[in-house]
Structures are given as C-alpha cells and as structure tokens.
Amino acid sequence: MRLRDALIPILAGLATLGGAPADAQLLPSPSSVVGRTGLPLPQLPLADRLTRDVDALADRLTPNALAAARLDRLADLVRAHPRALELDDQGQPVVRGEVLAVSPTPEAVAKITAAGFAVARQARSDELGLSLVTLTPPKGLSARAAVKRLRELDPSGDYDFNHVYADAGLGAALTTSAAGPVAAQGGGGRAGLLDGGVAADQPVFTRVQLEQRGFADGGARPSAHGTATASLLAATGVDRILVADVYGKGPAGGSASAIVGALTWMARARVPVVNISLVGPPNGALGAAVKALLARGCLIVAAVGNDGPAAPALYPASYPGVIAVTGVDRRRGLLPEAGRAAHIDFAAYGAEVKVAAPGGRPASVRGTSYAAPVVAGRLAGLLAVPDPAAAQRAVARLAAQAVDLGAPGPDDLYGHGLVEARQP
C-alpha cells in the first residue's frame, strides 16, 4: 500500500476537527494549484489535502513514514509533468533535456559540442568567479545518460543535473483570528530572499523596501510561500528585502540554474544575509555558487527541510558554512518532521507561525521554511555588508543571545539554540 493511501483515515479523522481543508502544491509556483481560500499554498509532503490542524497530523508522523512520503512525492511530481521533468540516478527531479557545466574550458566546450551537445544558455558571474553553461543533450539521451557521457568526455570538468528544489514549508491554512504576523518596525538591516515572489501590498511591508526580480519563466509572481517568508524577515526589523523569485510559473521552477542566477544578483548587490527556505540534493553548480558567495563574507541561512530525520541531508543547508536552521514547536520541542542536515546551527519556531498571505488575510503556517527567515533577519541586523570576519562575529553574537535547548551548549539537534524574532 502506498503511504498516501494509508494516510486517508488519518486525514479523514483530522477533518472532523473543524475548518475546511486547503489544497496544496508540491512546488510553490503561484500559478499552479489554488485552494478553496483562493490562495496558492506551500508544499505538503504527505498528501494533497490537509486540514487547518497541521499539528495534529505532525504528531502522527514517523521518520520512516516521512522518508517514504518524500520518495512518493518526488516520483509523483515527475509523473505529473513528464514533458518538463525527469528523475536523476538518485530519484531527484531534474529539468528534462538540460544538464549543467560549471566553468568549462573552451576546449571542453568544443569537445562536448562535437559530441552532439548544444549550448542552450551561458551565464557568467564575475562576482562569484564562475560561469554556468546549460547544455542540451543529443536527441534521445536522458539526463542521466547525458551527465554520465559528459563526465566521460571531460573527467576533470564539473557537470551535473539541473535539479529542481522544493520549498521547506509543510502547510498553511487561513486563520480565523484577525491577528496577523508581528508588525514590521523597520530600521533593522538588509536581506536577500530566494523563494517565490512576494505580494508587496500587505500591511507588514508598509515600512519595508522590496525589490523583486524573476529568475525563472514567468518572472516575479506573488506567491504564498514567498510572501510568508518575507513577512517573517520584516517582523525581525529588516527594512530592505531583495526578493529573487526562482520559481516563476511552471513545473521547472526552482531549478539549480535559477538559484545560481539569483545568488549572482545577491553577490552583485552586496547583500549581507540571504535566506533560502528551499531544499534539494547536492548540486555541482549550486555548491560552487554557495561556496563563492560565502567566501565574500555573505551569510547564507537555509532551512533543513521537512522530510524527517530518516531522509538524506538536504541542501543548501548541509553545505559547509551555510547557517542551517531547524524548527521547534511552541513547547520548544523539535518538530518531528524536521530534517537532519549535515549540521544544525540554530532553531526557531516552525509551528503555529503567523505570516502575511496574498489576499490580505493572515495565515498560520508550519515547517522549517518559516524558522529560517527569523534567523536570517536577526543576522541581517548584526551584519551591514558582506565581510568574512564581521560575519563570524555576527553569528557568534547571535549564538550568545540564543536560548539553549537540549543538552547544555551547542548540540546536533538545536545547534546554538532558539532564536526569536526579537532579542529577548
């Protein structure tokens, strides 16, 4: 029996708790699935429908169930969009008909084009010191076979899939209360956001300067997930947010190539802190861009994901130097669905989180997506410009302010401890 079939009785039981269920989407493309509320809602890793009481469902999740659900979800995504996506050799979704070459030499490009590959796009990032070449494989060659062939043609080169990354939010539902997210107070620094687009007309952004650019087909488009994470950055006091919409519209949104393009913009704009509430596998192009941006003294804050402790460590949170953030509930217990990155640096609330949503009504959300921007926002208040030494001091200062959880001192579950939107 497939996992989501086994969950039908659970979901049916939760429906009796009250509140209309909300439709969900696997990737935060704002133009895809719209719920009964009229809002496109963030990713749900277990089922296509969920009631308002997502905490009740989370209490019944087990590590093995979450890991199995992850594989189901990824396979279903590709089956739903066979013309746009395929699976790599690890079962991860990738853009069909595209592979990536990181800073290939002219000789390598000549060799691989002679072998039947075509150059679809080229992008040079002087700020990150790399170039990204998107290649189209010869007709009839799968992405898996294409990457294998490229590595045979140029063993010293860096070739990888154009992986697709999902948001790290478990689910959302409109609240019945008039209470919304914590009001932004402004005057607290500058941050970058890699996500979906943001609905800029929400009250929480009244005193926040938003600059948005699109890095995927369709350009910058307001989304529930992007609006939610941006509202949490604003709630920490950040007064300028550079929003890179890496999703746009369509199933190929959230690609590694789009994310690398967004990171290039962040480097060019000298943004001191970047929040990435997206998760996926390790990727050569993404890893190179992250490493280069970190070397410039920018802090990258990333959610660990919601696939549970039995799932593989996800990226970019697991890259060395990235600030990995997990989620806790209001009792300060670790969320059962929180992933285990290669390292954990901080925790923040990831349950019953009040955020802004397109349409003007507040939403209550859950997931490590909504923990990460709290940490990013606090760090943005401590780091004015990218600077390696100052970045280290900012992290150390935030660690000193964090509320210790779990075993005394830093640990593998909570890192340095709990960070709240405002300094205690």
C-alpha positions in Angstrom: 0.0 0.0 0.0 1.3 3.5 -0.9 1.9 5.8 2.0 -0.6 8.4 1.0 -3.3 5.8 0.7 -2.5 4.7 4.2 -2.9 8.3 5.4 -6.5 8.6 4.2 -8.0 7.5 7.5 -5.8 10.0 9.4 -6.8 12.8 7.1 -10.4 11.9 7.4 -10.2 11.9 11.2 -8.5 15.3 11.2 -11.2 16.8 9.0 -13.6 16.3 11.9 -11.5 18.8 14.0 -13.1 21.7 12.1 -12.0 24.0 9.3 -12.1 23.5 5.6 -9.2 21.6 4.1 -6.8 23.5 1.9 -5.4 22.4 -1.4 -1.6 22.3 -1.6 1.1 22.2 -4.2 4.4 20.3 -4.4 6.3 23.3 -5.6 5.5 27.0 -4.9 4.6 28.0 -8.4 1.9 30.6 -7.7 0.0 29.9 -10.9 -0.5 26.1 -10.3 -2.8 24.9 -7.5 -5.1 27.2 -5.7 -7.0 26.2 -2.6 -10.6 26.8 -1.6 -9.5 30.0 0.1 -8.2 31.3 -3.2 -4.6 31.2 -2.0 -1.8 29.1 -3.6 -0.4 27.2 -0.6 3.1 25.9 0.2 4.2 22.3 -0.3 2.7 19.4 1.7 5.0 16.4 1.8 2.3 13.8 2.7 -0.9 14.3 0.9 -2.8 16.6 -1.5 -5.2 17.9 1.2 -4.8 18.9 4.8 -7.0 20.4 7.5 -6.2 23.6 9.4 -4.8 21.5 12.3 -1.5 20.5 10.8 0.0 20.0 14.2 -2.4 17.1 14.8 -1.1 15.3 11.7 2.5 16.0 12.6 2.1 14.2 15.9 1.4 11.0 13.9 4.4 11.3 11.7 7.3 8.8 12.0 10.8 9.1 10.5 10.2 6.1 8.2 6.9 7.4 7.0 8.3 10.8 6.2 11.2 9.3 4.3 8.8 7.1 2.3 6.5 10.0 1.6 9.4 12.0 0.2 10.1 9.4 -2.4 6.4 9.2 -3.3 6.2 12.9 -3.6 9.2 13.3 -5.9 8.1 10.5 -8.2 4.5 11.9 -8.4 5.9 15.3 -9.3 7.7 13.9 -12.3 4.8 11.7 -13.3 2.6 14.8 -13.3 5.0 16.8 -15.6 6.7 14.2 -17.8 7.5 16.8 -20.5 9.2 19.2 -18.2 10.9 16.9 -15.6 12.6 13.6 -15.2 14.5 11.8 -12.4 18.2 11.6 -11.9 20.0 8.5 -10.8 19.1 9.2 -7.1 15.4 9.7 -7.7 15.6 13.5 -7.6 13.6 15.7 -10.0 15.6 17.5 -12.7 14.7 19.7 -15.7 14.2 17.4 -18.7 16.6 18.0 -21.6 19.1 20.1 -19.7 22.4 19.5 -17.9 24.8 22.0 -16.4 28.5 22.6 -16.9 30.3 24.7 -14.2 33.1 26.9 -15.7 34.0 24.6 -18.5 37.1 25.4 -20.5 36.8 26.5 -24.2 38.5 23.2 -25.1 35.9 21.2 -23.1 33.0 23.1 -24.7 34.4 22.4 -28.2 34.8 18.7 -27.3 31.3 18.2 -25.9 29.6 20.2 -28.7 31.4 18.0 -31.2 29.9 15.0 -29.4 26.4 16.3 -30.1 25.6 18.5 -27.1 24.3 22.0 -27.8 24.8 25.1 -25.7 21.4 26.4 -24.7 22.4 29.2 -22.4 25.6 30.7 -20.9 25.8 32.9 -17.9 29.0 34.5 -16.5 29.2 35.7 -12.9 32.3 37.8 -12.3 31.1 38.3 -8.7 31.2 34.6 -8.0 34.1 33.8 -10.3 32.3 31.2 -12.3 30.3 30.6 -15.5 27.3 28.4 -15.9 26.7 26.7 -19.3 23.3 25.0 -19.8 23.6 22.1 -22.3 21.0 20.3 -24.3 21.9 16.6 -24.8 21.7 14.9 -28.1 18.2 13.7 -29.1 17.1 10.6 -27.3 19.7 10.9 -24.5 18.2 11.1 -20.9 19.7 13.5 -18.4 21.2 10.6 -16.5 22.9 9.3 -19.6 23.9 12.8 -20.6 25.7 13.6 -17.3 27.5 10.3 -17.4 28.6 10.9 -21.0 29.9 14.4 -20.2 31.9 13.1 -17.2 33.5 10.6 -19.5 34.3 13.2 -22.2 35.8 15.6 -19.6 36.7 13.8 -16.4 38.2 16.9 -14.8 35.1 19.0 -15.5 32.2 19.8 -13.3 28.9 18.5 -14.8 25.6 17.9 -13.1 21.8 17.8 -13.5 19.6 20.9 -13.4 18.0 19.8 -10.2 14.6 21.2 -9.0 14.4 22.5 -5.4 11.2 22.5 -3.3 10.1 24.9 -0.6 10.6 23.8 3.0 7.1 24.6 4.3 4.8 21.8 5.5 1.5 23.5 5.0 -0.7 26.5 5.6 -4.2 27.4 6.4 -6.0 30.7 6.8 -6.5 31.8 10.4 -10.0 32.8 11.7 -8.4 35.4 14.0 -7.9 38.9 12.9 -4.4 38.8 14.4 -1.7 38.8 11.8 2.1 38.5 11.8 4.2 40.6 14.1 4.3 44.1 12.7 7.5 45.2 11.0 9.3 48.1 12.7 11.9 48.8 10.1 15.4 50.1 10.6 16.9 46.6 11.0 19.2 45.9 8.0 19.1 44.4 4.6 18.5 40.8 3.5 18.1 38.7 0.4 15.4 36.1 -0.2 15.4 33.3 -2.7 11.9 32.0 -2.9 8.7 32.7 -4.8 7.6 36.2 -5.4 6.1 38.4 -2.7 2.7 40.2 -2.5 4.1 43.6 -1.8 0.8 45.2 -0.9 0.5 43.6 2.5 0.5 45.8 5.6 3.6 44.2 7.1 5.6 45.6 4.2 4.4 49.2 4.6 7.8 50.3 6.0 9.9 47.8 4.1 11.6 48.4 0.8 11.0 45.4 -1.5 13.0 44.9 -4.7 11.9 41.9 -6.8 13.5 40.1 -9.8 12.5 36.9 -11.6 14.9 34.2 -12.4 12.6 31.6 -13.9 10.0 31.6 -16.7 7.2 34.0 -16.0 9.2 36.5 -14.0 8.5 37.5 -10.4 5.0 36.5 -9.4 3.4 36.8 -5.9 3.2 33.5 -4.0 2.1 32.4 -0.6 5.4 30.9 0.4 7.5 33.9 -0.7 5.1 36.3 1.0 5.1 34.3 4.2 8.9 34.1 4.5 9.3 37.8 3.5 6.8 38.8 6.2 8.9 36.9 8.8 12.1 38.8 7.7 10.2 42.0 8.0 9.0 41.1 11.5 12.6 40.9 12.7 13.0 44.6 11.7 14.6 44.1 8.3 13.8 47.2 6.3 15.0 46.2 2.8 14.5 42.9 1.2 15.8 41.8 -2.2 13.4 39.1 -3.5 14.7 36.7 -6.1 11.7 34.7 -7.5 13.4 31.4 -8.6 10.0 29.8 -9.4 8.1 32.0 -11.7 5.5 29.7 -13.3 5.6 26.1 -14.5 6.9 22.8 -13.0 10.6 23.5 -13.9 10.7 26.5 -11.4 13.1 26.2 -8.6 15.9 24.9 -10.8 19.6 25.0 -9.8 20.3 27.3 -12.7 17.7 29.8 -11.5 19.1 29.7 -8.0 22.6 30.3 -9.2 21.4 33.3 -11.2 19.7 34.6 -8.0 22.9 34.1 -6.0 24.8 36.1 -8.6 22.4 39.0 -8.1 22.9 38.8 -4.3 26.6 39.0 -4.8 26.4 41.9 -7.2 24.1 43.8 -4.8 26.4 43.0 -1.8 23.6 41.7 0.3 25.0 40.7 3.7 22.5 37.9 4.5 20.5 35.6 2.2 17.6 33.4 3.3 16.9 30.2 1.3 13.9 28.2 2.5 14.3 25.7 -0.3 15.7 22.1 -0.1 17.0 19.5 -2.5 20.1 17.4 -3.3 23.7 18.4 -3.6 24.5 20.0 -6.9 27.8 21.0 -8.5 26.6 24.4 -9.8 24.7 25.3 -6.6 27.6 24.2 -4.4 30.1 26.3 -6.4 27.9 29.4 -6.2 27.3 28.9 -2.4 31.0 28.5 -1.7 31.9 31.6 -3.7 29.2 33.7 -2.0 30.3 32.6 1.5 33.9 33.4 0.7 32.8 37.0 0.0 31.6 37.3 3.6 27.8 36.9 2.9 25.8 34.7 5.4 23.5 32.2 3.8 20.7 30.9 6.0 18.8 27.8 4.9 16.0 25.6 6.2 16.8 21.9 6.9 13.6 20.7 5.3 10.6 18.7 6.5 11.3 15.1 5.3 12.2 13.9 8.8 15.3 12.5 10.4 15.5 9.4 8.2 15.7 11.3 5.0 19.0 12.2 3.4 20.6 15.5 4.5 19.3 18.3 2.2 20.9 21.3 0.6 21.9 24.1 0.6 21.5 23.8 4.4 24.1 21.0 4.5 26.9 22.8 2.7 29.8 23.8 5.0 29.5 27.4 6.1 25.7 27.7 5.5 23.7 28.5 8.6 21.3 25.5 8.9 18.1 26.2 10.8 15.7 23.6 12.2 12.2 24.2 13.6 10.6 23.7 17.0 7.0 23.9 18.2 5.6 26.3 20.8 6.7 23.9 23.6 10.2 24.2 22.2 10.3 20.6 21.1 11.9 19.6 17.8 9.4 19.3 15.0 9.0 15.6 14.2 9.2 16.3 10.5 12.4 18.5 10.8 15.2 17.1 8.7 18.7 16.4 9.8 21.2 18.5 7.8 24.9 17.7 7.9 25.0 20.2 10.7 22.5 22.3 12.7 23.3 25.9 13.7 20.1 27.4 15.2 16.4 26.6 15.9 13.4 28.9 15.6 9.7 28.4 15.8 8.3 26.4 12.9 4.7 25.7 14.2 1.7 28.0 14.6 3.7 30.7 12.8 1.6 33.7 11.9 2.5 35.2 8.5 1.2 37.5 5.8 -0.6 35.9 2.8 -1.7 37.1 -0.6 -5.3 38.4 -0.3 -4.7 40.4 2.9 -5.7 37.8 5.4 -3.2 36.3 7.8 -2.2 32.6 7.7 -0.9 30.1 10.2 1.9 28.0 8.8 4.2 25.2 9.8 7.6 24.0 8.6 11.3 24.8 8.8 10.8 27.3 5.9 9.4 29.6 8.5 12.1 29.1 11.1 15.0 30.1 8.7 13.9 33.7 8.0 13.8 34.6 11.7 17.4 33.6 12.0 18.3 35.4 8.7 16.5 38.6 9.8 18.3 38.7 13.2 21.6 38.2 11.5 20.8 41.0 9.0 20.5 43.3 12.0 24.1 42.4 13.0 25.8 42.5 9.6 25.7 45.6 7.4 27.8 44.5 4.5 29.4 41.2 3.4 32.6 40.7 5.4 34.1 37.4 6.4 35.4 38.5 9.9 32.3 40.5 10.6 30.1 37.6 9.5 31.8 35.3 12.0 31.2 37.9 14.8 27.6 38.3 13.9 27.0 34.5 14.1 28.8 34.4 17.5 26.8 37.3 18.8 23.5 35.6 17.8 24.7 32.3 19.3 25.3 34.2 22.6 21.7 35.5 22.5 20.1 32.2 21.6 18.1 30.2 24.2 19.9 27.0 24.9 17.8 23.9 24.2 18.5 20.2 24.6 21.9 19.2 26.0 23.9 22.1 27.5 25.8 24.0 24.9 25.6 23.6 21.1 24.2 20.2 20.1 23.3 18.2 16.9 19.5 18.8 17.3 19.2 22.5 18.1 22.6 23.9 17.3 23.3 27.0 19.4 19.6 27.1 20.5 16.4 29.0 19.9 16.3 32.3 18.1 13.3 34.5 18.3 12.2 37.4 16.1 13.2 40.0 18.6 16.1 39.8 21.0 14.8 38.6 24.4 
